[in-house]
Amino acid sequence: MTERKARDGFDVAVIGAGVVGCAIARRLTLEGARVVVLEKAADVLDGASKANSAILHTGFDAPPGSLEAALVAAGHEEYRAIHARLGLPLMETGALVIAWSEAEEARLPAIVEDARRNGVDDVALLTARQVRALEPGLGEGVRAAVRVPGESIVDAWSAPHAYLLQALGNGAVLALSAEVLSGHLEAGRWRLETAGGPVEAGVVVNAAGLHGDTVDRRLLGETHFSIRPRKGQFVVFDKSAFALADHILLPVPTAITKGVVVCRTAWGNLLVGPTAEEQEDREAAPLTREALEALLARARAILPALAGHEVTAAYAGLRPASETKDYRIRHDAARRMVTVGGIRSTGLSAALGIARHVHRLVEEIAGPTQRLADPDWPRVRNISEAAPRDWQAPGNGGIVCHCERVTRREVEEALKGPLAARSLAGLKRRTRVTMGRCQGFYCTAELARITRGRLAEPMMARDGDH
Ligand SMILES: Cc1cc2nc3c(=O)[nH]c(=O)nc-3n(C[C@H](O)[C@H](O)[C@H](O)COP(=O)(O)OP(=O)(O)OC[C@H]3O[C@@H](n4cnc5c(N)ncnc54)[C@H](O)[C@@H]3O)c2cc1C
């Protein structure tokens, strides 16, 4: 076999363009590293990051002293500091951790104590009467709650897109359809064999999410953790239900899961979920009638008025859980590799904190980087209900998706530029097309016309993820 020339000149290769990989690429380029992002899918955000609850957690309920607690706190803080500059939403709803039984009520003081140990000092215990004053629509049986003002709603996709866009604006390179198949370290540099050809870099960061252990095995011949995918199913209620709850309504968590949440979405819907179901499959997250019915029943117990509102959609995501609760981040200076594994259920919130942590580890391996003096700060177009949308602005070319009020200009823009959509699912994540009540019934034909010849995965069947 003839030796193919590797794409070279990179300080760091980041494997995986989920929210974690995108945030790491951003941080490393801001710190002056030359970065390549290698993603196996045809578009970014195709793994765990494509479907979550989109809550920006404070880390109030993380195990005190854990790496997760520190990195969620750091990620939360940085998101709040930069979101306006990047054009990202922040819906500051706050959360209520509601006790529905005597046993749950007895656990609330410990939740307050843990929150304070995690540096989240503004939490408060509320009586049932105080809870009802804040959320009059709650069902029977509320006993008490902990209020966590800092828990907020964001948008699962704009943030990672913005992080990667900023990385690309500062010189990073994105290689799609570039699954990392194998690699070896030679004279202090990695040569990675990818589905898109060989790539060379000084340090490798494995941020492969649901395949993190596989990538470790492919490159190091071993792994210190195993991914145990944990499915979460959701039900999305119609926009008419949005105003039924002001806060994020959380249950008292168990050791396995944060439990079923009711919260607003950045798109103006009301969300119920997720479930927590262990499974082997790392790709498919099928919806099941039983789980969705259980979610609906729980939702109507929490907010009885939901019985009068329609469901718009259901979707599911997979958490890259591992055999232990904490993040599985490890660096190996001799083998010039950082593994960022097991970013289970808080990765959207922690991504910016994880990225700072990884930068420190990369510096330990490769020496100090030199921060960019005048970095690029691109703004993404707002697609949330937290700020004015393009349909309200002149010259938008008219509306293509009427349910979600997505304009032709938004679709056209999403098909261009360094982070152009490559699939219908990618277009949906950039614009909201097909996410509304009709689930694409009315706009699919028009979208097929606009996108003809412009997607790596042409529009045929409808994508199931939300
Ligand atoms: C149901 C559910 C609810 C959640 N709710 C929240 C929430 O409200 N708030 C919050 O903060 N977090 C939440 N999370 C967690 C969050 O979504 C995850 O922590 C996060 O998405 C993990 O991102 P990641 O980048 O580590 O992994 P991924 O998104 O899986 O990214 C890894 C990427 O690596 C690529 N890849 C894999 N193998 C290779 C290879 N060999 N070569 C190249 N590329 C490869 C994949 O295609 C993928 O794009 C939730 C998760 C779920 C499932």
The ligand as an ORCA input file, in Angstrom:
! r2SCAN-3c Opt
* xyz 0 1
  C     -31.634     12.469     27.722
  C     -30.520     13.419     27.980
  C     -30.728     14.612     28.674
  C     -29.664     15.473     28.944
  N     -29.899     16.695     29.514
  C     -28.874     17.560     29.703
  C     -29.114     18.862     30.229
  O     -30.252     19.280     30.428
  N     -28.045     19.656     30.490
  C     -26.760     19.245     30.248
  O     -25.843     19.978     30.544
  N     -26.516     18.030     29.688
  C     -27.539     17.197     29.399
  N     -27.318     15.975     28.843
  C     -25.931     15.542     28.632
  C     -25.297     16.017     27.354
  O     -26.179     15.926     26.258
  C     -24.044     15.154     27.148
  O     -23.260     15.208     28.315
  C     -23.233     15.653     25.973
  O     -24.026     15.727     24.816
  C     -22.030     14.747     25.722
  O     -21.330     15.310     24.649
  P     -20.009     14.685     24.055
  O     -19.460     15.719     23.157
  O     -19.177     14.133     25.148
  O     -20.488     13.415     23.228
  P     -21.189     13.313     21.765
  O     -22.207     14.351     21.574
  O     -21.618     11.895     21.619
  O     -20.011     13.635     20.786
  C     -19.052     12.703     20.389
  C     -18.813     12.824     18.901
  O     -17.742     11.955     18.563
  C     -18.005     11.384     17.310
  N     -17.204     10.149     17.209
  C     -17.403      8.975     17.837
  N     -16.458      8.075     17.478
  C     -15.638      8.722     16.620
  C     -14.464      8.332     15.908
  N     -13.937      7.094     15.988
  N     -13.882      9.243     15.095
  C     -14.390     10.499     14.970
  N     -15.496     10.912     15.623
  C     -16.107     10.034     16.448
  C     -19.505     11.162     17.344
  O     -20.048     11.026     16.030
  C     -20.008     12.386     18.071
  O     -20.361     13.429     17.199
  C     -28.367     15.112     28.540
  C     -28.162     13.941     27.800
  C     -29.234     13.133     27.477
  C     -29.020     11.952     26.589
*
